[in-house]
Amino acid sequence: MKIGITGYKGFIGYHLWVHIKYLCGDLEVIKINRDFDNVGECDVIVHFAEKNRGDETEVYQNNRESANKLFKQLSGLKNKRLLYASSLHEDDDTIFGKYRQENKCLFEAWSKSDESLSFSSLRIPNVFGPFCKPNYNSFIATFCHKIINNEDLNVSDNNIELIYVQNLCKQILDIIREKGDELSYKIESDVIQSVKSIHSILLDFKKRYIDNNIIPSLPRDFDVNLFNTFRSYIDIEDKIVTMDNHLDDRGYLSETIKTNAGGQSFFSTTKPGYIRGQHFHMRKLERFCVLKGEAEINLRKLGDDEIITYRVSGNKTQYIDMPLFYTHNITPHNDEEIITLFWQNELLNKEETDTYWEDV
């Protein structure tokens, strides 16, 4: 089946193009040009090519002209299905509702001209996701852009139905594959969320991720999608982050990942003849994994004299989770420097480290 997309360079059109091209091996995607003169190649046409912001008269005229141009190219064709990307507010008494109602009537009349034709309107809630243009038709895009760039913004207190753009693409493709003939499909939202709560979450993302290099807690799919949307508005030239190296005679240690949901990871180098560790924990989960070189990891239960020694190597994929109440250390086994990856289930709290010094 060949799926054509008008407005494929726009926000939703781009995501649907990516989704079909890379995730749908049974479908072929076609970029419909501005003149719509290649619609004849398509089995299904999804119409996104509309102007959403600007002078109201200009928006109305642009979108009516676009619909009429598409109508002319579709006229006389057989075995075509048209999906029109509309809005939950398509029946509102506004200029936006007016052109959508008129476009629907036009396309519905086209579909009735031959029994092999089909038309459906997609009533879409507020869409968010990477690459949506700020200050256009998504308040989340605007919030992300302004918060990252420390710009002022106004925040209302109403509730909004929201859908992540890739989830929208999935629903559109489900409708295409079902080959139904409903005149109107309501796209189900992911969540209903207040604008103020979105604003608060995005501020927290900035504080943790940008200001402190901490990946925030992301308990819901919605939070993951919102965080990935937020990240997309960071300037591409600012993506690289230089980490602090804590250097001493033993080598250096560098924190690689810190997250409120899964603790933090870091790695260190240790030179021959030096020891790291010599401490124990009473609540903290900690994992050692040697990536390069050969090392000895030694453990001793508090109050016991027996020392348990593990010989580990970067040539094998091995890790050891440190048991509670066992003091432990790690040292190179020979004259080669070792590189070790560490993970802990909580972020370092300098006032309560749960790290108690005791030689093995």
N, C-alpha and C positions, 0 to 999 in steps of 0.2 A: 504494500500500500504506500502511495506517495502522498506525503503531507506537506502542503505549501504554507508558508508563513509570510504574511504581510507585516511590515514593521519589524523585521528580524534583527535590526540593529538596535531596537529599543530594549528597554529593561526586561519585560516578560518575554518578548519575542526572542531575544538572545538566549535566555535560559531554556526556552522550549527547544530552540535549535540545538543547543548543547545536549539536552536530555535525549532528544531523538537520535542525533548523530552518534553519540557515544554510549548510550545505554539501551537502545532499541534496535537490535539486529534485524528484526522483522520488518522495520519501517525504513523508508527513504525520505529524507527531508529536502525540500526545495525552497530556496530563497526567492520569494516573489518580488520582482522589481517594482520600482515606483509607478510604472505605467500599467502594472498588473497584466501585461500582455503574455505572461507565461503561465497563467492560471490553468490553461488547458492541459498542461502536463500533470496536474495534480488530481488526486482522487478526493482529497479533503483539503479545504482552505480554512486556515485559522486567521481571522482578520484582527490585527492589533494596530494597524497603521492609522493612528489618530493623534491629534494634538490635544493635550489635556490642560494646558495652562496658557494664559495670555489674555488679551482683550476678548471679551465674551463674543462680540460679533465676529471677530476673526476666527475664534475657536469654532463657532457654529458653522460659518461658511466653509472653513477648511475641511471639517469632518463630513459635511454634507457633500462637498465636491468629491472627496475621496470615496465616499460610498457610491455616488453616482458613477464614477469612473470604474469602480470594481463591478458594479451592476452591468455596465455596458460590455465589459470583457466577459462576463459570465453568460450574458444573453446568447441563446442558441446552443449552448453546450448541454451535454447529456451526462448523466451518471456522476453528478458532483454533489458534494456535501459542504456546506458553509457553516462555520462556527464563528459567531460574532462576540468578541470580548467586550462585555458590557459591565455594568456595575449593580450592586445592591440598590443603588439610588437611581436606577434607570427610569423610574416612574415619577421622580420628583418634578415639581413645577419650577424648574430652573432651565437655563439655557443648555446645560449638560443633559438634563432629562429630555428636553425637547428634541435635540438632534438624535439622541439614542432611540427615542420612540419613532421618529420619522425614518431612521435608518432601518429599524426592525420591520416597519411596514413595507419598505422598499424590498428588502431581502425576502420577506415572507411572500410577497407577490411574485418574486422571481421563482421561489421554490414551488409555487402552485402552477407555474406555467408548464410543468412536465412532471409526470409521476416519478421519474428517475432522479429528481432533485430533492434535496433536503436542506432545511435551515434550522438552526437553533441559536438562541441567545444564551450566553454564559453570564450569570449574575455573580460577579466576583467581589469578595470583600476587600478590605485594605491589604495590599500586598507589600511585603518587605523582603529584603535580601541583598546580596552583594551587587554593587554597580548601579543601584537606582540613583537617579540624579537628585541631589539635594535641592531644596527650595523649589520643588516641582509638584509631585503628587503623592509623596510619602512623607509623613511627619517623622517616621523613624530615620529615614535617610537624612533629613534636615537636622534632627537631634544629634545623630552620630557625627555628622560633619562639624556642627557647631561646638559640640562638647570637646571633640578632639582638638579643635583649633581655638578653644577657650573663648568662644563668642557667646554673647548673650542670646537668650531665646525666651519666648513666652510659652507657658505651659498651661493648658486647659485641664479640666477635671472630668471629661466625659469618657465613657467606655467605648471601645472600638473592637469590632471583629477583625481579626488578623489571620493571615495565612502566609506561610513562608513560600517563596516563589517556586522552589523545587517541588513542594507538596502540591501547589497549584498545577504544575506541569503534569504530575502523576494523575491528578483528577481529570485533567483535560484528555490525557491519553486513554484513561479508563472509559471516558465518554466516547471517544473515537472508536475504540475497540468493541464497545458494546453495540455500536451501530444502531442506537436508538433514534427515535424520531420526535422526541419531546420538543415543543416549541421553545421552552425555557428550562435551563438547568441552574439550580442554585448551588454554587460552589460552597462546600462546607468549610467553615473557618477552623483554624487550629485552636485558637483561644479567643476569649473575650477579656480584654485587659484595659485597665484605665490608663490614660495618657500619662498621668502623674507617676504611676508605678513604673511604666516604661522609662520615664525620665530618671527615676531613682536608680533603676537597674543599670542604665547606661553610665550614670555618674560613678557608680561603684566599679563598673568595668574599667573606666579611665583611672580611677584611684589605684586599683589593684594591678591592672595589666600594664598601663603606660607609665604610671608614676613609680610603681614598686616591682615590676617584672614578675607579678604573681598571676597565675591563671586562676580565675575566680571559680567558685563552686557553681556547677551547672547541672542541677538536679533533674531538670525536665528537657525533653527534646526542644521545646520552645526556647529555653535558655541557651542551649548549644547553637541553635539557628540564629538567635539574636546576637550572641557573642561573635559568631562568624561574620554576621552582617557588620557589626561594629568594627571588626578588624579590617574589613575591606576598605574602610575610609581612611586608614592610616596611609600616609604618603608612601609610595613604593620605595622612595629613596631612604625612608626611615625604618625599613623592615629589619635591617641588620642591627643587632644589639651587642655591644662589647661588654663582656662580663668581667667582673673584678676577679683577679687572681690573688689569692692569699699565699704569699711566698714566705718560706723560712728555709732553714738549713736542710730540712728533709726533702723539699721539693715545693710544689705548689698545689693548691686546692681551689677548684672553681665550681660554683653552684650553676647547674645547667637548667633545671626546671624547678619552679616552686608553684604549688597549686593548693588552693584552699580545700579542694576535694580529695586530693591524693598525696598530700605532703610535698616533699621535695627530693630531687636527686642532685648529686654532685659527683665530680670525679677528682682524683688526686694523682700526682706522681709521688713516688717515694724512692729515694736514692738508697743504694746498698749501704748497709750498716745502720740505717735509721728505722725507728718503730713508730707506727701510728696507732692510736687507740689508747690502751691502758685505762679503760673506763667501763662502766656497766650502766644499764638502764633498768628502770622499774616499771615502765609502761610503754616505752617507745618501741615500735617495730623498726628494725634496721636490717638491710640486706647488703652483703658484700659480693661483688662480682669482679674478679680480676680479668682485665681486658688484654693486658700485655705483660709478659714476663712470668716468672715463677715466684710464688709467695708461700709463706707459712702464716696460717691464721691460728692463733692460740686462744683457748677458752679455759676459764677456771671458775667453777661455781663458788660463790661467796661462802667462806667458812670451810672450804675443802682445800686440800693441797694438790690434788690430782690436776694435771694440765692436759687438756685434750688438744692435739695438734692436727691440723688439716693441711695437706700439701695441695695447692691449687695452681693452675696454669692458664695463661691466656690462650693456649692452644686448644683448650676444651671450653665448652659452654657450661660453666658451673657457677652456682651461687650458694651462699650460706646465709640463712637468716639467724641473726644473733638471738639466743635465748635470753629471756629476762633473768636478772640476778647472776649472770655470768660475766665477769670482767673479761675483756677480749682485746686483742691487738693484731696487727698485721705487719709483716716485715718481708723484704725481699729474701728469697732463698739463696741467691747467688750474687754475682757481681753485676747483675743487670737491673736497671731501674724498672719498677713496676708501675702500671697504670691501673687504677681501681675505680670502678663505678659504685657509688653508694646510693641507697634509697632509704628515706625515712618517711613514716606515715604522717608526720606533722611538720609544720614549719618551725624553724628555730625560734624559740622564745627565750631571749637572753635573761629574763627574770626567772624563768622556770625551765631550764634546759633538759631536765631529767637525764643528766649526764654526770656521773659520780666517778671521781678519779680513784683508781685502784690498780696497782701493777698486777699483771698476770703472774 
